[in-house]
């Protein structure tokens, strides 16, 4: 009886209404955020090597780029670095086209971009000399 009378008083009613509205707003904001964090990520893999044949020394793989920053435009974007043999690997990708950006540690302020379609286990060899955007600027006529 006392609790019933307490809940029915005007200030307390507004408090309950405000609390219900606040909980509804929190649920509306948090629920979509939680659903995007649990989105299904694919099971595909992209692996490969990075080279720069503009600086061709010999045939023993010395043109492979070690410690290059490799970024893929997945959600969220993933970043890795090539090892001493110029190799990198991305896992948990969906089977779609991705844009790959590669930054050579010997060059500053240059990012080489490539587009790759990932399907299952996809291996690629990226040659920085074959990036058209930069080759058109560097050609001598």
Rosetta constraint file for C-alpha pairs under 8 A:
AtomPair CA 1 CA 5 HARMONIC 6.25 0.50
AtomPair CA 2 CA 6 HARMONIC 6.10 0.50
AtomPair CA 3 CA 7 HARMONIC 6.18 0.50
AtomPair CA 4 CA 8 HARMONIC 6.33 0.50
AtomPair CA 5 CA 9 HARMONIC 6.53 0.50
AtomPair CA 6 CA 12 HARMONIC 7.23 0.50
AtomPair CA 7 CA 12 HARMONIC 5.85 0.50
AtomPair CA 7 CA 13 HARMONIC 6.31 0.50
AtomPair CA 8 CA 12 HARMONIC 6.95 0.50
AtomPair CA 8 CA 13 HARMONIC 6.17 0.50
AtomPair CA 9 CA 13 HARMONIC 6.23 0.50
AtomPair CA 10 CA 14 HARMONIC 6.51 0.50
AtomPair CA 11 CA 15 HARMONIC 6.37 0.50
AtomPair CA 12 CA 16 HARMONIC 6.26 0.50
AtomPair CA 13 CA 17 HARMONIC 6.15 0.50
AtomPair CA 14 CA 18 HARMONIC 5.97 0.50
AtomPair CA 15 CA 19 HARMONIC 6.11 0.50
AtomPair CA 16 CA 20 HARMONIC 6.16 0.50
AtomPair CA 17 CA 21 HARMONIC 6.21 0.50
AtomPair CA 18 CA 22 HARMONIC 6.09 0.50
AtomPair CA 19 CA 23 HARMONIC 6.20 0.50
AtomPair CA 20 CA 24 HARMONIC 6.21 0.50
AtomPair CA 21 CA 25 HARMONIC 6.25 0.50
AtomPair CA 22 CA 26 HARMONIC 6.20 0.50
AtomPair CA 23 CA 27 HARMONIC 6.17 0.50
AtomPair CA 24 CA 28 HARMONIC 6.17 0.50
AtomPair CA 25 CA 29 HARMONIC 6.30 0.50
AtomPair CA 26 CA 30 HARMONIC 5.94 0.50
AtomPair CA 27 CA 31 HARMONIC 5.62 0.50
AtomPair CA 28 CA 32 HARMONIC 7.11 0.50
AtomPair CA 29 CA 33 HARMONIC 6.78 0.50
AtomPair CA 30 CA 34 HARMONIC 6.15 0.50
AtomPair CA 31 CA 35 HARMONIC 6.28 0.50
AtomPair CA 32 CA 36 HARMONIC 6.33 0.50
AtomPair CA 33 CA 37 HARMONIC 6.47 0.50
AtomPair CA 34 CA 38 HARMONIC 6.56 0.50
AtomPair CA 35 CA 39 HARMONIC 6.51 0.50
AtomPair CA 41 CA 92 HARMONIC 5.68 0.50
AtomPair CA 41 CA 93 HARMONIC 6.11 0.50
AtomPair CA 41 CA 94 HARMONIC 6.21 0.50
AtomPair CA 42 CA 92 HARMONIC 4.92 0.50
AtomPair CA 42 CA 93 HARMONIC 4.51 0.50
AtomPair CA 42 CA 94 HARMONIC 3.97 0.50
AtomPair CA 42 CA 95 HARMONIC 7.06 0.50
AtomPair CA 43 CA 91 HARMONIC 6.99 0.50
AtomPair CA 43 CA 92 HARMONIC 4.69 0.50
AtomPair CA 43 CA 93 HARMONIC 5.76 0.50
AtomPair CA 43 CA 94 HARMONIC 6.52 0.50
AtomPair CA 43 CA 120 HARMONIC 7.27 0.50
AtomPair CA 44 CA 91 HARMONIC 6.24 0.50
AtomPair CA 44 CA 92 HARMONIC 5.61 0.50
AtomPair CA 44 CA 93 HARMONIC 4.83 0.50
AtomPair CA 44 CA 94 HARMONIC 5.91 0.50
AtomPair CA 44 CA 95 HARMONIC 6.62 0.50
AtomPair CA 44 CA 118 HARMONIC 7.07 0.50
AtomPair CA 44 CA 119 HARMONIC 6.39 0.50
AtomPair CA 44 CA 120 HARMONIC 4.46 0.50
AtomPair CA 44 CA 121 HARMONIC 5.75 0.50
AtomPair CA 44 CA 122 HARMONIC 7.76 0.50
AtomPair CA 45 CA 89 HARMONIC 7.25 0.50
AtomPair CA 45 CA 90 HARMONIC 5.70 0.50
AtomPair CA 45 CA 91 HARMONIC 4.55 0.50
AtomPair CA 45 CA 92 HARMONIC 6.40 0.50
AtomPair CA 45 CA 93 HARMONIC 6.11 0.50
AtomPair CA 45 CA 118 HARMONIC 7.40 0.50
AtomPair CA 45 CA 119 HARMONIC 7.90 0.50
AtomPair CA 45 CA 120 HARMONIC 6.17 0.50
AtomPair CA 45 CA 121 HARMONIC 4.83 0.50
AtomPair CA 45 CA 122 HARMONIC 6.09 0.50
AtomPair CA 46 CA 89 HARMONIC 5.77 0.50
AtomPair CA 46 CA 90 HARMONIC 5.14 0.50
AtomPair CA 46 CA 91 HARMONIC 6.55 0.50
AtomPair CA 46 CA 93 HARMONIC 7.72 0.50
AtomPair CA 46 CA 118 HARMONIC 6.58 0.50
AtomPair CA 46 CA 121 HARMONIC 6.18 0.50
AtomPair CA 46 CA 122 HARMONIC 4.91 0.50
AtomPair CA 46 CA 123 HARMONIC 5.92 0.50
AtomPair CA 46 CA 124 HARMONIC 7.56 0.50
AtomPair CA 47 CA 87 HARMONIC 7.40 0.50
AtomPair CA 47 CA 88 HARMONIC 5.63 0.50
AtomPair CA 47 CA 89 HARMONIC 4.17 0.50
AtomPair CA 47 CA 90 HARMONIC 6.21 0.50
AtomPair CA 47 CA 121 HARMONIC 7.79 0.50
AtomPair CA 47 CA 122 HARMONIC 6.36 0.50
AtomPair CA 47 CA 123 HARMONIC 4.95 0.50
AtomPair CA 47 CA 124 HARMONIC 6.41 0.50
AtomPair CA 48 CA 87 HARMONIC 5.59 0.50
AtomPair CA 48 CA 88 HARMONIC 5.62 0.50
AtomPair CA 48 CA 89 HARMONIC 6.61 0.50
AtomPair CA 48 CA 123 HARMONIC 5.14 0.50
AtomPair CA 48 CA 124 HARMONIC 4.61 0.50
AtomPair CA 48 CA 125 HARMONIC 5.43 0.50
AtomPair CA 48 CA 126 HARMONIC 7.41 0.50
AtomPair CA 49 CA 64 HARMONIC 7.38 0.50
AtomPair CA 49 CA 82 HARMONIC 7.70 0.50
AtomPair CA 49 CA 85 HARMONIC 7.77 0.50
AtomPair CA 49 CA 86 HARMONIC 5.13 0.50
AtomPair CA 49 CA 87 HARMONIC 4.36 0.50
AtomPair CA 49 CA 88 HARMONIC 6.30 0.50
AtomPair CA 49 CA 124 HARMONIC 6.70 0.50
AtomPair CA 49 CA 125 HARMONIC 5.01 0.50
AtomPair CA 49 CA 126 HARMONIC 6.15 0.50
AtomPair CA 50 CA 64 HARMONIC 5.84 0.50
AtomPair CA 50 CA 65 HARMONIC 5.60 0.50
AtomPair CA 50 CA 66 HARMONIC 7.97 0.50
AtomPair CA 50 CA 68 HARMONIC 7.93 0.50
AtomPair CA 50 CA 82 HARMONIC 7.60 0.50
AtomPair CA 50 CA 86 HARMONIC 5.26 0.50
AtomPair CA 50 CA 87 HARMONIC 6.63 0.50
AtomPair CA 50 CA 125 HARMONIC 6.14 0.50
AtomPair CA 50 CA 126 HARMONIC 4.83 0.50
AtomPair CA 50 CA 127 HARMONIC 5.90 0.50
AtomPair CA 50 CA 128 HARMONIC 7.30 0.50
AtomPair CA 51 CA 63 HARMONIC 5.49 0.50
AtomPair CA 51 CA 64 HARMONIC 4.07 0.50
AtomPair CA 51 CA 65 HARMONIC 5.11 0.50
AtomPair CA 51 CA 86 HARMONIC 6.94 0.50
AtomPair CA 51 CA 125 HARMONIC 7.69 0.50
AtomPair CA 51 CA 126 HARMONIC 6.24 0.50
AtomPair CA 51 CA 127 HARMONIC 4.77 0.50
AtomPair CA 51 CA 128 HARMONIC 6.19 0.50
AtomPair CA 52 CA 56 HARMONIC 7.41 0.50
AtomPair CA 52 CA 63 HARMONIC 5.56 0.50
AtomPair CA 52 CA 64 HARMONIC 6.39 0.50
AtomPair CA 52 CA 65 HARMONIC 6.65 0.50
AtomPair CA 52 CA 127 HARMONIC 5.31 0.50
AtomPair CA 52 CA 128 HARMONIC 4.91 0.50
AtomPair CA 52 CA 129 HARMONIC 5.66 0.50
AtomPair CA 53 CA 63 HARMONIC 5.97 0.50
AtomPair CA 53 CA 127 HARMONIC 6.63 0.50
AtomPair CA 53 CA 128 HARMONIC 7.26 0.50
AtomPair CA 53 CA 129 HARMONIC 5.89 0.50
AtomPair CA 54 CA 129 HARMONIC 5.78 0.50
AtomPair CA 55 CA 63 HARMONIC 6.32 0.50
AtomPair CA 56 CA 62 HARMONIC 7.47 0.50
AtomPair CA 56 CA 63 HARMONIC 5.60 0.50
AtomPair CA 57 CA 62 HARMONIC 6.29 0.50
AtomPair CA 57 CA 63 HARMONIC 6.55 0.50
AtomPair CA 58 CA 62 HARMONIC 6.60 0.50
AtomPair CA 58 CA 63 HARMONIC 7.76 0.50
AtomPair CA 64 CA 85 HARMONIC 6.38 0.50
AtomPair CA 64 CA 86 HARMONIC 5.17 0.50
AtomPair CA 65 CA 82 HARMONIC 7.38 0.50
AtomPair CA 65 CA 84 HARMONIC 7.72 0.50
AtomPair CA 65 CA 85 HARMONIC 7.32 0.50
AtomPair CA 65 CA 86 HARMONIC 4.90 0.50
AtomPair CA 65 CA 104 HARMONIC 7.11 0.50
AtomPair CA 66 CA 82 HARMONIC 5.48 0.50
AtomPair CA 66 CA 83 HARMONIC 5.51 0.50
AtomPair CA 66 CA 84 HARMONIC 4.73 0.50
AtomPair CA 66 CA 85 HARMONIC 6.10 0.50
AtomPair CA 66 CA 86 HARMONIC 4.65 0.50
AtomPair CA 66 CA 87 HARMONIC 7.84 0.50
AtomPair CA 67 CA 81 HARMONIC 5.34 0.50
AtomPair CA 67 CA 82 HARMONIC 4.73 0.50
AtomPair CA 67 CA 83 HARMONIC 5.72 0.50
AtomPair CA 67 CA 84 HARMONIC 6.72 0.50
AtomPair CA 67 CA 86 HARMONIC 7.14 0.50
AtomPair CA 67 CA 104 HARMONIC 7.86 0.50
AtomPair CA 67 CA 105 HARMONIC 6.73 0.50
AtomPair CA 68 CA 81 HARMONIC 5.34 0.50
AtomPair CA 68 CA 82 HARMONIC 5.29 0.50
AtomPair CA 68 CA 86 HARMONIC 7.61 0.50
AtomPair CA 68 CA 102 HARMONIC 6.65 0.50
AtomPair CA 68 CA 103 HARMONIC 5.61 0.50
AtomPair CA 68 CA 104 HARMONIC 4.97 0.50
AtomPair CA 68 CA 105 HARMONIC 5.55 0.50
AtomPair CA 69 CA 79 HARMONIC 7.01 0.50
AtomPair CA 69 CA 80 HARMONIC 6.03 0.50
AtomPair CA 69 CA 81 HARMONIC 4.61 0.50
AtomPair CA 69 CA 82 HARMONIC 6.76 0.50
AtomPair CA 69 CA 102 HARMONIC 5.66 0.50
AtomPair CA 69 CA 103 HARMONIC 5.10 0.50
AtomPair CA 69 CA 104 HARMONIC 6.87 0.50
AtomPair CA 69 CA 105 HARMONIC 7.54 0.50
AtomPair CA 70 CA 79 HARMONIC 5.72 0.50
AtomPair CA 70 CA 80 HARMONIC 5.34 0.50
AtomPair CA 70 CA 81 HARMONIC 5.71 0.50
AtomPair CA 70 CA 82 HARMONIC 7.25 0.50
AtomPair CA 70 CA 88 HARMONIC 7.75 0.50
AtomPair CA 70 CA 100 HARMONIC 6.95 0.50
AtomPair CA 70 CA 101 HARMONIC 5.80 0.50
AtomPair CA 70 CA 102 HARMONIC 4.63 0.50
AtomPair CA 70 CA 103 HARMONIC 6.61 0.50
AtomPair CA 71 CA 77 HARMONIC 6.95 0.50
AtomPair CA 71 CA 78 HARMONIC 5.76 0.50
AtomPair CA 71 CA 79 HARMONIC 4.48 0.50
AtomPair CA 71 CA 80 HARMONIC 6.55 0.50
AtomPair CA 71 CA 100 HARMONIC 5.74 0.50
AtomPair CA 71 CA 101 HARMONIC 5.12 0.50
AtomPair CA 71 CA 102 HARMONIC 6.46 0.50
AtomPair CA 72 CA 77 HARMONIC 5.78 0.50
AtomPair CA 72 CA 78 HARMONIC 5.50 0.50
AtomPair CA 72 CA 79 HARMONIC 6.61 0.50
AtomPair CA 72 CA 98 HARMONIC 6.59 0.50
AtomPair CA 72 CA 99 HARMONIC 5.92 0.50
AtomPair CA 72 CA 100 HARMONIC 4.76 0.50
AtomPair CA 72 CA 101 HARMONIC 6.51 0.50
AtomPair CA 73 CA 77 HARMONIC 4.83 0.50
AtomPair CA 73 CA 78 HARMONIC 6.93 0.50
AtomPair CA 73 CA 98 HARMONIC 6.10 0.50
AtomPair CA 73 CA 99 HARMONIC 5.72 0.50
AtomPair CA 73 CA 100 HARMONIC 6.81 0.50
AtomPair CA 74 CA 78 HARMONIC 6.46 0.50
AtomPair CA 74 CA 93 HARMONIC 7.41 0.50
AtomPair CA 74 CA 98 HARMONIC 7.11 0.50
AtomPair CA 78 CA 90 HARMONIC 7.72 0.50
AtomPair CA 80 CA 88 HARMONIC 6.96 0.50
AtomPair CA 80 CA 89 HARMONIC 7.61 0.50
AtomPair CA 80 CA 90 HARMONIC 7.86 0.50
AtomPair CA 81 CA 88 HARMONIC 6.51 0.50
AtomPair CA 82 CA 86 HARMONIC 4.89 0.50
AtomPair CA 82 CA 87 HARMONIC 4.93 0.50
AtomPair CA 82 CA 88 HARMONIC 4.85 0.50
AtomPair CA 83 CA 87 HARMONIC 5.45 0.50
AtomPair CA 83 CA 88 HARMONIC 6.77 0.50
AtomPair CA 93 CA 118 HARMONIC 7.69 0.50
AtomPair CA 94 CA 118 HARMONIC 7.30 0.50
AtomPair CA 94 CA 119 HARMONIC 7.77 0.50
AtomPair CA 95 CA 117 HARMONIC 7.18 0.50
AtomPair CA 95 CA 118 HARMONIC 5.10 0.50
AtomPair CA 95 CA 119 HARMONIC 4.83 0.50
AtomPair CA 95 CA 120 HARMONIC 6.93 0.50
AtomPair CA 96 CA 117 HARMONIC 5.60 0.50
AtomPair CA 96 CA 118 HARMONIC 5.62 0.50
AtomPair CA 96 CA 119 HARMONIC 7.18 0.50
AtomPair CA 97 CA 115 HARMONIC 6.69 0.50
AtomPair CA 97 CA 116 HARMONIC 5.46 0.50
AtomPair CA 97 CA 117 HARMONIC 4.05 0.50
AtomPair CA 97 CA 118 HARMONIC 6.10 0.50
AtomPair CA 98 CA 115 HARMONIC 5.67 0.50
AtomPair CA 98 CA 116 HARMONIC 5.38 0.50
AtomPair CA 98 CA 117 HARMONIC 6.19 0.50
AtomPair CA 98 CA 118 HARMONIC 7.30 0.50
AtomPair CA 99 CA 113 HARMONIC 6.75 0.50
AtomPair CA 99 CA 114 HARMONIC 5.73 0.50
AtomPair CA 99 CA 115 HARMONIC 4.55 0.50
AtomPair CA 99 CA 116 HARMONIC 6.46 0.50
AtomPair CA 100 CA 113 HARMONIC 5.51 0.50
AtomPair CA 100 CA 114 HARMONIC 5.08 0.50
AtomPair CA 100 CA 115 HARMONIC 6.05 0.50
AtomPair CA 100 CA 116 HARMONIC 7.30 0.50
AtomPair CA 101 CA 111 HARMONIC 5.90 0.50
AtomPair CA 101 CA 112 HARMONIC 5.49 0.50
AtomPair CA 101 CA 113 HARMONIC 4.51 0.50
AtomPair CA 101 CA 114 HARMONIC 6.56 0.50
AtomPair CA 102 CA 111 HARMONIC 5.41 0.50
AtomPair CA 102 CA 112 HARMONIC 5.08 0.50
AtomPair CA 102 CA 113 HARMONIC 6.40 0.50
AtomPair CA 103 CA 107 HARMONIC 7.65 0.50
AtomPair CA 103 CA 110 HARMONIC 6.17 0.50
AtomPair CA 103 CA 111 HARMONIC 4.74 0.50
AtomPair CA 103 CA 112 HARMONIC 6.41 0.50
AtomPair CA 104 CA 108 HARMONIC 7.57 0.50
AtomPair CA 104 CA 110 HARMONIC 7.36 0.50
AtomPair CA 104 CA 111 HARMONIC 7.44 0.50
AtomPair CA 112 CA 128 HARMONIC 6.52 0.50
AtomPair CA 112 CA 131 HARMONIC 6.29 0.50
AtomPair CA 112 CA 134 HARMONIC 7.49 0.50
AtomPair CA 113 CA 131 HARMONIC 6.77 0.50
AtomPair CA 114 CA 126 HARMONIC 7.98 0.50
AtomPair CA 114 CA 131 HARMONIC 7.12 0.50
AtomPair CA 118 CA 122 HARMONIC 5.77 0.50
AtomPair CA 126 CA 130 HARMONIC 7.95 0.50
AtomPair CA 127 CA 131 HARMONIC 7.39 0.50
AtomPair CA 129 CA 135 HARMONIC 6.94 0.50
AtomPair CA 130 CA 135 HARMONIC 7.04 0.50
AtomPair CA 131 CA 135 HARMONIC 6.18 0.50
AtomPair CA 132 CA 136 HARMONIC 6.05 0.50
AtomPair CA 133 CA 137 HARMONIC 7.03 0.50
AtomPair CA 134 CA 138 HARMONIC 6.31 0.50
AtomPair CA 135 CA 139 HARMONIC 5.96 0.50
